[in-house]
Amino acid sequence: MNVKKQYFDFTLIELLVVIAIIAILAAMLLPALSSARNRAKAIQCVSNLKQTGLSMQFYAQDYDDFIVPVYCWWNNADTNWCGLLPTINPTPLTAAEFSAKLAANPNYAAVLQCPSLLGSDRPNGIGYQMNMMASYQQNWHDARGVKECAWRRLSSIAKASQFVVFMDGTKNTPFGDYCGAHKDYVHNATYKISYQRHNKQMNTALADGHVEPIKVLDGDEQVTWYWY
């Protein structure tokens, strides 16, 4: 039994209609896909900050409850918090040693690299900053006499669930290529947009260990988060 195959030719109008339908469907799907991708990046960022906050607590357990310093002069060299966290660097590293490891392996300390931040905006190769008032910041403490930039024990923080330690960051600050953030610049309209990169919110790791996205408020609005 022979089966005769039938072929149907599309007219130009029918072909254009099909193309138009595909274009409309693509236009409807792309924003949803983009939104899903951004949400996935925000979730990864929260995970990164959670691990960073836990590492800070491990440091405190090892060093008589003191929070890791934002910046200090250690081993005759500049040292930042990112080179001292034990789960990232089992052996403490100076800023230069940490940068050298990053240069040799861009994925080194990937937990400190927010997936939503362009590599060109990562201070010292990382995507987060530490609140300068959270712990010892030698330059500000010594040169400016800022008492808040002093050694601080984790147990001394009265409202740990609202005290910001680590946050989304960028090198688009007055400090340039730096890994610490001052509260005045987080609230400054010129710079804060780079911090609020997850649906206009800033992911933060609080002193009690939990991570929460917060919206940085302007003007006289009540700010319920503590920086010092």
C-alpha positions in Angstrom: 0.0 0.0 0.0 1.5 3.2 -1.1 1.0 6.3 1.2 1.2 9.5 -0.7 3.0 12.2 1.4 1.5 15.6 1.3 3.5 18.8 1.7 2.0 22.1 2.7 3.8 25.3 1.8 3.5 28.3 4.1 2.5 31.6 2.4 4.6 34.6 3.2 1.9 36.0 5.4 1.7 32.8 7.4 5.4 32.7 7.9 5.5 36.3 9.1 2.7 35.6 11.6 4.7 32.6 13.0 7.8 34.8 13.3 5.7 37.6 15.0 4.3 35.1 17.5 7.8 33.7 18.4 9.0 37.3 18.8 6.1 38.1 21.2 6.7 35.0 23.2 10.4 35.7 23.5 9.7 39.3 24.6 7.4 37.9 27.3 9.9 35.3 28.5 13.2 37.3 28.5 12.2 39.6 31.5 11.1 36.6 33.5 14.4 34.8 32.7 16.4 37.9 33.6 14.5 38.2 36.9 15.1 34.6 37.7 18.8 35.0 37.0 19.1 38.0 39.2 17.2 36.2 42.0 19.7 33.3 41.7 22.6 35.7 42.0 21.0 37.4 45.1 20.6 34.0 46.7 24.2 33.1 46.0 25.3 36.5 47.5 23.3 35.7 50.6 25.0 32.4 50.9 28.4 34.0 50.5 27.8 36.6 53.2 26.4 33.8 55.5 29.7 31.9 55.2 31.7 35.1 55.7 29.7 36.0 58.8 30.3 32.5 60.2 34.0 32.8 59.5 34.1 36.0 61.5 32.5 34.2 64.4 35.1 31.4 64.1 37.8 34.0 64.2 36.2 35.4 67.4 36.2 32.0 69.0 39.9 31.7 68.3 40.9 35.2 69.4 39.2 35.8 72.8 35.9 36.9 71.3 37.5 39.8 69.3 36.0 40.5 65.9 38.4 40.3 63.0 40.0 43.7 62.3 38.9 45.7 59.3 42.5 46.8 58.7 45.7 46.6 60.8 49.5 46.6 60.4 50.4 42.9 60.9 53.7 41.1 60.2 55.2 44.4 59.0 52.6 44.8 56.2 49.1 46.0 55.5 46.5 43.4 56.4 42.7 43.5 55.7 39.9 41.4 57.2 39.7 39.3 54.0 43.2 37.9 54.6 42.4 36.9 58.2 39.2 34.9 58.1 40.0 31.3 59.0 37.6 29.5 56.7 39.0 31.4 53.7 42.7 31.5 54.8 43.7 28.9 57.4 47.0 30.8 57.6 46.6 34.6 58.0 47.7 36.5 54.9 48.7 40.1 54.4 46.9 42.2 51.9 49.8 41.7 49.4 49.8 37.9 49.9 46.0 37.8 49.5 46.2 39.8 46.3 48.9 37.6 45.0 46.8 34.5 45.5 43.9 36.1 43.7 46.1 37.1 40.8 47.3 33.5 40.5 43.8 32.1 40.8 40.8 34.4 40.1 38.5 31.8 41.8 40.5 31.9 45.0 38.2 33.1 47.9 35.2 32.9 45.5 33.0 33.2 48.6 33.9 36.8 48.7 32.9 37.6 45.2 29.3 38.6 44.7 28.1 37.2 41.3 26.2 40.5 40.6 29.2 42.7 40.8 31.4 43.3 37.8 35.0 42.3 38.3 36.2 45.8 37.6 34.3 47.1 40.6 35.6 44.5 43.1 37.9 46.1 45.7 41.0 44.1 46.1 39.4 41.4 44.1 36.4 40.9 46.4 32.7 42.0 46.2 32.1 42.8 49.8 33.2 45.4 52.3 33.4 45.4 56.1 31.8 48.1 58.3 34.7 50.2 59.4 33.1 50.7 62.8 32.6 47.0 63.4 36.2 46.4 64.5 39.7 47.8 64.6 40.5 50.1 61.7 44.0 51.3 62.5 44.2 54.3 60.2 41.0 55.9 61.4 41.5 54.9 65.0 45.1 56.3 65.2 45.1 59.3 62.8 41.5 60.6 63.3 40.9 59.4 66.9 37.7 57.6 65.9 37.0 55.7 69.1 34.4 53.4 67.3 37.3 52.0 65.2 38.7 50.1 68.1 39.1 46.4 69.1 35.6 45.1 69.7 34.4 41.9 71.3 31.5 40.1 69.6 29.7 39.7 73.0 29.9 43.5 73.6 27.5 44.3 70.8 24.1 44.9 72.4 21.9 44.7 69.3 23.8 42.0 67.4 20.8 41.2 65.2 20.8 44.8 63.8 24.5 45.5 63.8 26.0 45.5 60.3 29.4 43.8 59.9 29.7 42.8 56.2 27.8 44.1 53.2 27.5 44.4 49.5 30.4 46.7 48.4 32.2 48.3 45.5 35.4 50.1 44.9 33.3 53.1 43.7 33.9 54.9 47.0 36.1 57.8 48.2 38.5 55.2 49.5 39.1 53.7 46.1 40.4 50.2 45.9 39.6 49.3 49.5 37.7 46.6 51.5 36.1 48.7 54.2 33.0 50.9 54.1 32.1 53.9 56.3 28.4 54.4 57.1 28.4 58.0 55.8 29.3 56.8 52.3 26.8 53.9 52.3 24.1 56.5 52.9 25.7 59.0 50.4 23.5 59.3 47.3 26.7 59.5 45.1 27.9 56.0 46.1 25.1 54.0 47.6 23.6 52.9 44.3 26.5 50.5 43.9 25.7 48.9 47.2 22.0 48.3 46.6 22.4 46.0 43.7 19.9 43.3 44.6 16.4 44.7 43.7 17.5 48.1 45.2 18.5 46.5 48.4 21.9 45.8 50.0 22.7 42.3 51.4 24.3 42.5 54.8 25.7 40.0 57.3 24.8 41.0 60.9 26.8 40.4 64.0 24.5 37.6 65.2 25.3 35.5 62.1 22.2 36.0 60.0 22.1 37.7 56.6 19.4 40.1 55.6 18.8 42.5 52.6 18.2 46.0 53.8 17.2 49.2 52.0 19.4 52.1 52.8 17.2 55.0 53.9 17.7 58.7 53.0 17.3 62.0 54.8 15.5 62.0 58.1 14.0 58.6 57.7 14.5 56.2 60.6 17.4 53.9 60.1 17.0 50.8 62.2 20.4 49.3 61.5 23.5 50.0 63.6 26.9 50.8 62.3 28.8 51.6 65.5 
